[in-house]
Amino acid sequence: MELTPHNRHILIEMPDETEDSGEPAAFLLPEGYEKPKSEFVKVAITDCTASELDLGLYAIVPRHMIQEVSVGEKTFHLILDNYILASVR
């Protein structure tokens, strides 16, 4: 399945954020505790038909502005072009 973004939306790929070093913790944490995530995240740009950004670039975006869209079994992540703070090569 392929999704084509419209109306200034950019299709992005989220990073894999599973960080488990496998080492036991120095102290016990409550069950279900998650380490707080940073306010911004580096994402890969996968489709930006209505923007001057290049495919393959990475972008820094506010984590809370990412929209998650599920279509069937597949999940896509989109963000509006004006929420891209910076690009990274």
C-alpha positions as CSV (number, residue, x, y, z in Angstrom):
1,M,0.0,0.0,0.0
2,E,1.3,3.5,-0.9
3,L,0.2,6.7,0.7
4,T,0.7,10.1,-1.1
5,P,0.7,13.2,1.1
6,H,-1.3,16.3,0.1
7,N,-1.9,19.8,1.4
8,R,1.6,20.5,2.6
9,H,1.9,17.2,4.5
10,I,5.2,15.3,4.5
11,L,5.4,11.5,4.9
12,I,8.1,10.6,7.4
13,E,9.6,7.5,8.9
14,M,9.9,7.4,12.7
15,P,13.2,6.1,14.3
16,D,13.3,2.9,16.2
17,E,13.3,4.1,19.8
18,T,13.7,0.8,21.7
19,E,16.7,1.3,23.9
20,D,17.2,-1.6,26.1
21,S,20.9,-2.1,27.1
22,G,20.1,-5.5,28.7
23,E,21.8,-4.4,31.9
24,P,19.9,-4.6,35.1
25,A,18.8,-1.2,36.5
26,A,20.6,0.3,39.4
27,F,17.3,0.7,41.2
28,L,13.8,-0.6,40.7
29,L,11.3,1.3,38.7
30,P,7.5,0.9,38.7
31,E,6.1,-1.6,36.3
32,G,5.1,0.1,33.0
33,Y,7.5,3.1,33.6
34,E,8.8,4.6,30.4
35,K,11.8,6.9,30.2
36,P,10.6,10.4,29.2
37,K,11.1,11.2,25.5
38,S,12.6,14.4,24.2
39,E,10.4,17.1,22.9
40,F,12.0,16.9,19.4
41,V,12.7,13.9,17.2
42,K,14.9,13.2,14.1
43,V,12.8,11.7,11.4
44,A,13.5,10.5,7.8
45,I,11.7,12.2,5.0
46,T,10.2,9.6,2.7
47,D,7.8,11.6,0.5
48,C,7.6,15.4,0.2
49,T,5.9,16.1,-3.2
50,A,4.8,19.6,-2.2
51,S,8.0,20.7,-0.6
52,E,11.5,21.7,-1.5
53,L,13.0,19.2,0.8
54,D,15.0,16.3,-0.6
55,L,14.2,12.7,-0.1
56,G,16.7,10.9,2.2
57,L,17.2,14.0,4.4
58,Y,16.5,13.9,8.1
59,A,14.4,16.5,9.7
60,I,14.0,17.7,13.3
61,V,10.3,18.0,14.3
62,P,8.3,18.5,17.5
63,R,7.2,15.0,18.6
64,H,3.7,16.1,19.6
65,M,2.9,17.4,16.0
66,I,3.4,14.1,14.3
67,Q,0.2,12.6,13.0
68,E,-0.2,8.8,13.0
69,V,-2.6,7.4,10.3
70,S,-3.5,3.7,10.2
71,V,-4.8,2.3,6.9
72,G,-5.6,-1.3,7.1
73,E,-2.6,-3.1,8.6
74,K,-0.1,-0.3,7.8
75,T,0.7,2.8,9.9
76,F,2.0,6.0,8.3
77,H,3.4,9.1,10.0
78,L,2.8,12.6,8.6
79,I,3.8,16.1,9.6
80,L,3.0,19.5,8.1
81,D,5.9,21.2,6.3
82,N,5.9,24.3,8.6
83,Y,6.7,22.1,11.7
84,I,10.1,21.1,10.3
85,L,12.6,23.0,12.4
86,A,15.8,21.9,10.6
87,S,17.1,19.4,8.2
88,V,20.1,17.2,8.8
89,R,22.3,15.5,6.2
